[in-house]
Amino acid sequence: MKTPDVTRGLCRLIVTAACCAAATRARADDGVITAVYSLVSDDYARARLPDGSLLPESYTFGEGGHLAGPMRDDSVDKLSFLELAKIVAVPLAEQKYVSAGERDPNDTRILIMIYWGKTSGTENSSSSVAFQNLQSNQVGPPPPPPPPPSGNNHVSPGSANAAAVEQSARENAFSGALAAVSAENNLRNQIDAQNAALLGYDGELAASASLEMTAFRLRHQDLISEIEENRYLVVLMAYDFQELWKHKKHKLLWVTRMSVRERGTDFGKVLPAMVKYGSQFFGKDSQGLLRKPLPLGRVDIGDVKTLGVVPEK
């Protein structure tokens, strides 16, 4: 599991006692597909109490960073880290992750880095200048030579040379436009691959690629279409706080990636429902990419109290 450098994040830790007292209300757009991908380290597992309930784990937040999209979007760009932390703290508490607050750092189990923002998709690449140039420079058959003068059975050398020059210019223009489109396609593939990894689509894309020539090819095409859209995302990466604090080692315990499409979606309104759906996989393996339409309805979240930390037995 890849781990970004989060050492600087320790200097920006947020005490989240106040974050856990949040009242959040949102209405999710019907039919907006929420994608969730969660992966857990082999040596991480939630402990349970004798009654089978989860043993609470203490955490503190770290600001991972904000990913800006291709155009300004106030619904996500104006959302501060503290505002986002308040929303994320609610479903975390429901999964028995409790804020470390002002407790001794020795009692803090995990550091949860939060990343959020919007990807820059490639769905409009076919309308780019390079593609337009290629379409306008399609090479057709060479123009016919001009008709010979009356009574003359041969074409003048000057006319033949002009036709050859014109055809050569057209072929050169087409070759240049084709090279530009090829370079743009390579860049598009790179961006798609980066977005797929960021959103948690990469494994599913690789698995569905073999279905491209089968009746199930729509699955692969749907995934491609989704990663080529601009998508809102929230990523939580949980590190072993003690390892990072005491030994400066980045030990990633689990990561959960959540996203929805930008088109037709208000990020501020859909965010609580998106995170609530994804929270069932906090600290758990989703067993691949999950895509589910958010239901139309309200998500009402009342006051959440810090439960404290139950000592391990």
TIRO-269300 format. One record per residue (C-alpha): residue in three letters; x negated, y, z. Coordinates in steps of 0.05 Angstrom, whole numbers, padded with zeros to 5 digits, always signed. Example, Ala and Ser with C-alpha at 12.3 -4.5 7.8 and 13.67 -1.06 7.14 Angstrom:
residues 2
ALA-00246-00090+00156
SER-00273-00021+00143
***
This chain:
residues 313
MET+00000+00000+00000
LYS-00030+00066-00021
THR-00039+00117+00034
PRO-00047+00192+00020
ASP-00093+00233+00064
VAL-00050+00256+00122
THR-00105+00278+00170
ARG-00086+00351+00158
GLY-00015+00333+00174
LEU-00033+00321+00246
CYS-00045+00396+00252
ARG+00026+00408+00228
LEU+00064+00358+00271
ILE+00133+00380+00290
VAL+00161+00368+00358
THR+00230+00341+00341
ALA+00268+00343+00406
ALA+00311+00400+00379
CYS+00317+00364+00312
CYS+00354+00307+00343
ALA+00412+00352+00363
ALA+00440+00365+00294
ALA+00512+00366+00269
THR+00512+00353+00194
ARG+00570+00348+00146
ALA+00566+00332+00072
ARG+00609+00311+00014
ALA+00576+00264-00036
ASP+00592+00267-00109
ASP+00630+00206-00133
GLY+00589+00160-00178
VAL+00521+00192-00164
ILE+00474+00133-00162
THR+00428+00132-00101
ALA+00364+00092-00112
VAL+00328+00064-00052
TYR+00263+00026-00049
SER+00232+00006+00017
LEU+00168-00033+00031
VAL+00141-00057+00098
SER+00070-00077+00118
ASP+00060-00150+00132
ASP+00039-00136+00204
TYR+00098-00091+00221
ALA+00162-00116+00252
ARG+00214-00084+00297
ALA+00216-00113+00367
ARG+00283-00130+00397
LEU+00312-00128+00468
PRO+00340-00191+00502
ASP+00410-00173+00478
GLY+00385-00174+00406
SER+00388-00098+00395
LEU+00328-00061+00367
LEU+00276-00037+00416
PRO+00271+00039+00407
GLU+00207+00065+00376
SER+00182+00135+00388
TYR+00159+00178+00329
THR+00137+00247+00310
PHE+00145+00281+00243
GLY+00091+00307+00197
GLU+00102+00351+00136
GLY+00080+00313+00075
GLY+00096+00364+00022
HIS+00147+00392-00026
LEU+00148+00373-00100
ALA+00173+00431-00143
GLY+00213+00414-00205
PRO+00206+00445-00275
MET+00254+00502-00257
ARG+00271+00537-00192
ASP+00327+00502-00155
ASP+00350+00536-00091
SER+00387+00474-00066
VAL+00320+00439-00055
ASP+00267+00494-00060
LYS+00297+00535-00004
LEU+00305+00475+00042
SER+00252+00481+00096
PHE+00215+00423+00127
LEU+00248+00436+00194
GLU+00318+00436+00163
LEU+00302+00370+00128
ALA+00274+00340+00191
LYS+00339+00356+00229
ILE+00379+00317+00176
VAL+00331+00258+00174
ALA+00328+00254+00250
VAL+00402+00234+00254
PRO+00400+00168+00215
LEU+00332+00153+00246
ALA+00365+00156+00315
GLU+00419+00108+00290
GLN+00363+00059+00273
LYS+00334+00068+00344
TYR+00276+00112+00323
VAL+00272+00165+00377
SER+00235+00231+00378
ALA+00171+00232+00419
GLY+00186+00304+00439
GLU+00139+00330+00492
ARG+00118+00261+00515
ASP+00046+00239+00523
PRO+00017+00224+00453
ASN-00003+00156+00480
ASP+00071+00139+00480
THR+00082+00157+00407
ARG+00087+00096+00363
ILE+00092+00123+00292
LEU+00080+00186+00251
ILE+00133+00196+00197
MET+00109+00239+00139
ILE+00166+00270+00099
TYR+00159+00286+00025
TRP+00216+00318-00015
GLY+00231+00355-00079
LYS+00247+00340-00151
THR+00212+00303-00207
SER+00201+00332-00276
GLY+00232+00282-00324
THR+00217+00273-00397
GLU+00287+00264-00425
ASN+00283+00326-00469
SER+00218+00306-00503
SER+00253+00290-00569
SER+00272+00364-00576
SER+00201+00389-00566
VAL+00163+00431-00616
ALA+00119+00372-00636
PHE+00180+00328-00653
GLN+00212+00385-00692
ASN+00148+00395-00731
LEU+00145+00321-00748
GLN+00217+00322-00773
SER+00205+00383-00816
ASN+00141+00353-00845
GLN+00167+00286-00867
VAL+00128+00266-00929
GLY+00172+00249-00988
PRO+00153+00229-01059
PRO+00105+00277-01094
PRO+00138+00332-01134
PRO+00144+00317-01208
PRO+00095+00353-01254
PRO+00123+00412-01292
PRO+00151+00395-01361
PRO+00102+00406-01418
PRO+00112+00465-01464
SER+00154+00453-01526
GLY+00115+00416-01579
ASN+00059+00398-01530
ASN+00052+00326-01505
HIS+00005+00337-01447
VAL+00006+00370-01378
SER-00043+00426-01366
PRO-00099+00410-01317
GLY-00081+00470-01275
SER-00010+00446-01264
ALA-00033+00376-01245
ASN-00084+00404-01196
ALA-00032+00449-01163
ALA+00015+00390-01153
ALA-00042+00349-01122
VAL-00061+00405-01075
GLU+00011+00414-01054
GLN+00019+00340-01040
SER-00046+00338-01002
ALA-00024+00397-00959
ARG+00042+00363-00943
GLU+00006+00298-00923
ASN-00043+00336-00879
ALA+00015+00373-00845
PHE+00051+00307-00833
SER-00012+00274-00806
GLY-00023+00332-00758
ALA+00050+00330-00735
LEU+00046+00255-00726
ALA-00018+00261-00684
ALA+00015+00315-00640
VAL+00076+00270-00628
SER+00031+00211-00612
ALA-00006+00252-00561
GLU+00060+00276-00532
ASN+00086+00205-00528
ASN+00024+00184-00490
LEU+00034+00241-00441
ARG+00107+00223-00435
ASN+00089+00151-00418
GLN+00040+00175-00365
ILE+00092+00221-00333
ASP+00144+00165-00335
ALA+00095+00118-00300
GLN+00079+00169-00246
ASN+00152+00184-00234
ALA+00169+00109-00232
ALA+00116+00098-00178
LEU+00139+00159-00139
LEU+00213+00138-00141
GLY+00200+00064-00129
TYR+00222+00042-00199
ASP+00155+00014-00223
GLY+00164-00058-00199
GLU+00235-00063-00226
LEU+00214-00033-00293
ALA+00158-00084-00300
ALA+00205-00141-00283
SER+00259-00118-00331
ALA+00211-00105-00389
SER+00215-00179-00407
LEU+00290-00171-00417
GLU+00282-00119-00472
MET+00297-00169-00527
THR+00354-00204-00490
ALA+00427-00190-00475
PHE+00403-00158-00409
ARG+00363-00104-00444
LEU+00412-00050-00419
ARG+00383-00060-00349
HIS+00315-00038-00373
GLN+00344+00019-00413
ASP+00384+00044-00353
LEU+00321+00046-00311
ILE+00283+00084-00365
SER+00340+00134-00371
GLU+00340+00146-00296
ILE+00266+00159-00288
GLU+00267+00205-00349
GLU+00319+00248-00314
ASN+00300+00302-00264
ARG+00313+00269-00197
TYR+00317+00294-00126
LEU+00276+00252-00078
VAL+00260+00242-00005
VAL+00203+00196+00015
LEU+00187+00175+00086
MET+00119+00144+00100
ALA+00109+00116+00170
TYR+00038+00110+00197
ASP+00011+00079+00261
PHE+00004+00142+00302
GLN-00046+00112+00352
GLU-00092+00087+00297
LEU-00091+00155+00264
TRP-00099+00195+00328
LYS-00152+00153+00362
HIS-00189+00122+00304
LYS-00174+00167+00244
LYS-00149+00106+00206
HIS-00089+00111+00158
LYS-00049+00049+00172
LEU+00016+00052+00133
LEU+00071+00012+00167
TRP+00130+00025+00121
VAL+00154+00070+00065
THR+00224+00086+00041
ARG+00237+00122-00024
MET+00306+00153-00038
SER+00329+00191-00099
VAL+00390+00216-00138
ARG+00395+00249-00206
GLU+00393+00325-00209
ARG+00446+00334-00263
GLY+00514+00348-00233
THR+00487+00341-00162
ASP+00479+00392-00106
PHE+00420+00367-00066
GLY+00440+00402-00002
LYS+00509+00369-00003
VAL+00487+00299-00022
LEU+00425+00296+00022
PRO+00457+00271+00087
ALA+00495+00216+00052
MET+00434+00195+00012
VAL+00390+00191+00074
LYS+00444+00155+00114
TYR+00449+00102+00060
GLY+00374+00095+00056
SER+00366+00092+00132
GLN+00389+00020+00136
PHE+00322+00003+00105
PHE+00278+00046+00150
GLY+00225-00003+00175
LYS+00254-00058+00131
ASP+00239-00087+00063
SER+00294-00073+00012
GLN+00271-00133-00030
GLY+00265-00090-00092
LEU+00299-00028-00120
LEU+00371-00017-00099
ARG+00418+00029-00138
LYS+00486+00044-00110
PRO+00537+00099-00127
LEU+00549+00144-00067
PRO+00623+00140-00048
LEU+00667+00201-00049
GLY+00679+00223+00023
ARG+00652+00258+00083
VAL+00594+00240+00127
ASP+00607+00269+00196
ILE+00550+00266+00245
GLY+00559+00291+00315
ASP+00508+00308+00368
VAL+00451+00258+00376
LYS+00415+00250+00442
THR+00344+00226+00451
LEU+00347+00156+00481
GLY+00277+00156+00509
VAL+00227+00101+00500
VAL+00238+00031+00529
PRO+00172+00002+00550
GLU+00151-00062+00516
LYS+00155-00124+00559
***
